[in-house]
Amino acid sequence: MTTDVAPRTAPTSGFRLSRRVRRAVLALHILCGVGWMGADVLLAILVVAGRTSGDGATVAAAYTAVRLVVPLAVPVLVGGMLVTGVLLGLGTKWGLVQWWWVFVKLLVGIVLTALVLVALVPGALSIPEGLTGTADQVRDAVGRAGEDLMFPPFVSFAALAFALVLSVYKPWSRTRWGRRR
């Protein structure tokens, strides 16, 4: 009896995740990625509502939700996705820098993580507490943060969707480092 399964190559890092651990880490990686994309959708809805609603209570609620949710949930999802991605790269045949699609995903993850930590979370935390008043008064109190938070969810969602497509199709060939091995 023969199988058509390609032989597995040894990982480049010196350790290999067992099948059970690899599946658990992969599941966690996917959950963090889906959660992050969901957080992007939620953030987009909230910031658009904050920028466009004519009701002061709705605008205040939208920005208050951003201030409460983003600093707690997004860094956990971001960190989880980056750490599990690195573990999968190091502990599987794909490696971190052996294949272009993995390397590009790593770069996307690092850039998005940095943007979340240096721009998104500080922007959300800059939204004042206790927002009340008319829609325009609340937007004035929120200030520049309302504008600065408009683009991150769209950019992040698009970058994560791109990384997802890379994971499914695995385009391109080995990197220079991968060919040396």
C-alpha positions as CSV (number, residue, x, y, z in Angstrom):
1,M,0.0,0.0,0.0
2,T,1.4,3.3,-1.0
3,T,0.5,6.8,-0.1
4,D,0.7,10.0,-2.0
5,V,1.8,12.1,0.9
6,A,4.9,14.2,0.4
7,P,7.7,13.4,2.8
8,R,8.1,15.8,5.6
9,T,11.3,17.7,5.9
10,A,12.9,18.5,9.2
11,P,12.1,21.9,10.7
12,T,15.0,24.4,10.6
13,S,14.8,25.4,14.2
14,G,15.9,22.1,15.8
15,F,12.6,21.2,17.3
16,R,9.3,19.9,15.9
17,L,5.8,20.2,17.2
18,S,4.0,16.9,17.7
19,R,0.9,16.5,15.6
20,R,-1.4,17.1,18.6
21,V,0.5,20.2,19.7
22,R,0.7,21.5,16.1
23,R,-3.0,21.2,15.7
24,A,-3.7,22.9,19.0
25,V,-1.3,25.8,18.1
26,L,-2.8,26.0,14.6
27,A,-6.4,26.1,16.1
28,L,-5.3,28.9,18.5
29,H,-3.6,30.7,15.6
30,I,-6.8,30.6,13.5
31,L,-8.9,31.6,16.5
32,C,-6.7,34.6,17.2
33,G,-6.7,35.7,13.6
34,V,-10.5,35.3,13.2
35,G,-11.0,37.1,16.5
36,W,-8.7,39.9,15.4
37,M,-10.6,40.3,12.1
38,G,-13.8,40.3,14.0
39,A,-12.4,43.0,16.3
40,D,-11.6,45.0,13.1
41,V,-15.1,44.7,11.9
42,L,-16.5,45.8,15.3
43,L,-14.0,48.7,15.5
44,A,-15.0,49.8,11.9
45,I,-18.7,49.8,12.9
46,L,-18.0,51.8,16.0
47,V,-15.8,54.5,14.5
48,V,-18.1,55.0,11.6
49,A,-21.0,55.3,13.9
50,G,-19.0,57.7,16.0
51,R,-18.1,59.8,13.0
52,T,-21.5,59.8,11.3
53,S,-24.3,59.5,13.9
54,G,-26.3,62.6,14.8
55,D,-27.3,61.2,18.2
56,G,-24.9,62.3,21.1
57,A,-25.7,59.1,23.1
58,T,-24.8,56.9,20.2
59,V,-21.6,58.7,19.4
60,A,-20.6,58.6,23.1
61,A,-21.4,54.9,23.4
62,A,-19.5,54.1,20.2
63,Y,-16.3,55.8,21.4
64,T,-16.7,54.5,24.9
65,A,-16.9,51.0,23.5
66,V,-13.7,51.6,21.5
67,R,-11.9,52.8,24.6
68,L,-13.0,49.8,26.6
69,V,-12.6,47.0,24.1
70,V,-9.6,47.8,22.0
71,P,-6.9,48.1,24.7
72,L,-8.1,44.8,26.3
73,A,-9.0,42.5,23.5
74,V,-6.8,43.5,20.5
75,P,-3.4,43.2,22.1
76,V,-4.3,39.7,23.3
77,L,-5.5,38.6,19.9
78,V,-2.5,40.2,18.2
79,G,0.0,38.7,20.6
80,G,-1.7,35.3,20.4
81,M,-1.6,35.3,16.6
82,L,2.0,36.4,16.4
83,V,3.3,34.0,19.0
84,T,1.4,31.0,17.6
85,G,2.5,31.9,14.1
86,V,6.2,32.0,15.1
87,L,5.7,28.6,16.9
88,L,4.2,27.1,13.8
89,G,7.0,28.5,11.7
90,L,9.7,27.2,14.0
91,G,8.1,23.8,14.8
92,T,6.9,22.7,11.4
93,K,8.5,22.0,8.0
94,W,7.6,25.5,6.7
95,G,10.1,27.4,8.9
96,L,10.0,31.1,9.4
97,V,12.2,32.2,6.5
98,Q,12.2,29.1,4.3
99,W,9.2,30.0,2.1
100,W,8.3,33.5,0.8
101,W,4.6,33.1,1.8
102,V,5.6,32.4,5.4
103,F,8.2,35.2,5.5
104,V,5.6,37.7,4.1
105,K,3.1,36.6,6.7
106,L,5.7,37.1,9.4
107,L,6.4,40.6,8.2
108,V,2.7,41.4,8.0
109,G,2.3,40.1,11.6
110,I,5.2,42.1,12.9
111,V,4.1,45.4,11.2
112,L,0.5,45.0,12.3
113,T,1.6,44.2,15.9
114,A,3.8,47.3,16.0
115,L,1.0,49.5,14.6
116,V,-1.5,48.1,17.2
117,L,0.9,48.8,20.1
118,V,2.2,52.2,19.0
119,A,-0.9,53.7,17.3
120,L,-4.2,51.8,17.8
121,V,-4.1,51.2,21.6
122,P,-2.7,54.6,22.5
123,G,-5.3,56.2,20.2
124,A,-8.1,54.2,21.9
125,L,-6.8,55.1,25.3
126,S,-6.7,58.8,24.3
127,I,-10.5,58.8,24.1
128,P,-11.8,60.6,27.2
129,E,-14.0,58.9,29.8
130,G,-17.5,60.1,30.6
131,L,-18.5,61.4,27.2
132,T,-21.8,63.2,27.1
133,G,-23.5,65.9,25.1
134,T,-24.6,66.4,21.6
135,A,-23.0,64.4,18.8
136,D,-20.8,67.3,17.8
137,Q,-19.8,68.0,21.4
138,V,-18.8,64.3,21.9
139,R,-16.8,64.3,18.7
140,D,-15.1,67.6,19.8
141,A,-14.2,65.9,23.1
142,V,-12.8,62.9,21.3
143,G,-10.8,65.1,19.0
144,R,-8.2,63.8,16.6
145,A,-8.5,60.2,18.0
146,G,-11.9,59.9,16.2
147,E,-10.2,60.6,12.8
148,D,-7.0,58.6,13.6
149,L,-9.1,55.5,14.4
150,M,-11.0,55.5,11.1
151,F,-8.4,53.7,8.9
152,P,-6.7,51.1,11.2
153,P,-9.6,48.5,11.1
154,F,-9.8,48.6,7.3
155,V,-6.1,48.4,6.8
156,S,-5.7,45.7,9.4
157,F,-8.6,43.6,8.0
158,A,-7.2,43.8,4.5
159,A,-3.7,42.8,5.7
160,L,-5.1,39.9,7.7
161,A,-7.2,38.8,4.7
162,F,-4.1,38.9,2.6
163,A,-2.2,36.7,5.1
164,L,-5.1,34.3,5.2
165,V,-5.0,34.0,1.4
166,L,-1.2,33.3,1.6
167,S,-1.9,30.5,4.1
168,V,-4.4,28.9,1.8
169,Y,-2.6,29.2,-1.5
170,K,1.0,29.1,-0.3
171,P,2.3,31.0,-3.4
172,W,5.9,31.6,-4.4
173,S,8.9,29.5,-4.0
174,R,11.5,29.1,-1.3
175,T,13.5,32.0,-0.1
176,R,17.3,32.3,-0.6
177,W,17.7,30.9,3.0
178,G,15.3,28.1,2.2
179,R,17.2,27.1,-1.0
180,R,20.5,26.9,0.9
181,R,19.1,24.2,3.1
